[in-house]
């Protein structure tokens, strides 16, 4: 069965731009991208305020219909989707930051074909560009600290200076595969075990727990963009041809 994807994203500009390119490269043409327009901790507070202890049983499309009265959004949210993705920044600098809230949402939104799967970008969606090279392992050691993201512009300026990805429209299928391979290596590094596509929901939760522990101990974390891993789950064989001679 062909995929029809609903992507619920934090921002109105950067996330839709990146996802459209990633989906186009991957042949995922049936998709709708709905901006939530605020962060993951606001989402938790509003969900809990609406559903209370029944938060584990929510219908995310119904919830979004209530906060998006625009006819165009209502029409989109009335459709049936095979997969629902939620894509948000980690945002530890936010005054509503709560590790417990984040981990609870990751446990709730763990299956894209059911309630939806949550993908967290560390520290933010601009981590998509945080590659000096796609041909070496320098990305594996890339980190950020709280000072760099207390003012988001510091981290964004850093990424703009170091990135080897200068035009989103020029990112190719091969380059995307290299990016995903490096991200998977970094997931393995953070979790200290091998990541497999069938177990990615568990790995995303483990990544969050390890990242939170590192933040609490050292005030720093690994740079990691997880939102593009969906296309690897959709097509795990996309990496196989990278090693062919």
C-alpha positions, 0 to 999 in steps of 0.5 A: 500500500502506498504511503500517505503522510501527515507531518506535524511540525513545529515551525512554519518555514524551515521544517516544511522546506526540509521535509518537502525536499527529503520526501521528494528525493525519497519518492513520497509524493502523498504528504501533508505538512501541518505547522503546529507553530509552537514547541513540544512543551506547549504541545504537552501542556495543551494535550494534558490540559485537554485529555488529562490522564487519558493523554495516552489515548488521544486522537492527534488529528482530532486535537489539531482540528480543534486548534486549526479552525481554518477550512483548508486545515480542517479539510487536510485533517479530515483525510486518512493518513497511513503515517503520522509524524510529529517533528519538534526541537528539543529546546532545553532552554525553554522555561517549560522544558521538562525531561519527563514530559518529553519522554512521556510523549516519546512513549505515546507517539512511538508508531507512525501507523497508529497514534504517530511517531515523534522525532526530536531534533537536537538541538533544533531542525537546523541540525539537518545542515550540521555536516562539515563533510558527508565522507568522513566521521567528523559529524559523530563528535559534533556537539552543542552546549546550552550557551549556544542555544540560549540565543538560537542565533548562535547555533544557527550562525555556527551551522551556517559557517561549517555546513557542506550543504549550501543549497537544499534544492541541490541535496541528492538522493546519494547525499541524503543516504550519506547523511542518514548513514552518519545519523545512524552511526551517531545513534549507535554511538549515543545508545552504545548499541546497533540501531536497526530500522525495526527497532527505531522507536526504542532507539529514539527513546534511548537517544532522548534518555542518553541525551538528557543524562548528558545534558544534566551531567555536562550541560552539553549534548550531541547534535542529531537530526532524527526527523529524516530517519523516517525515510530510512524506516520506509526504505532501509535498503536505501543505504545498501548501494553506498558501499557498492564498488 
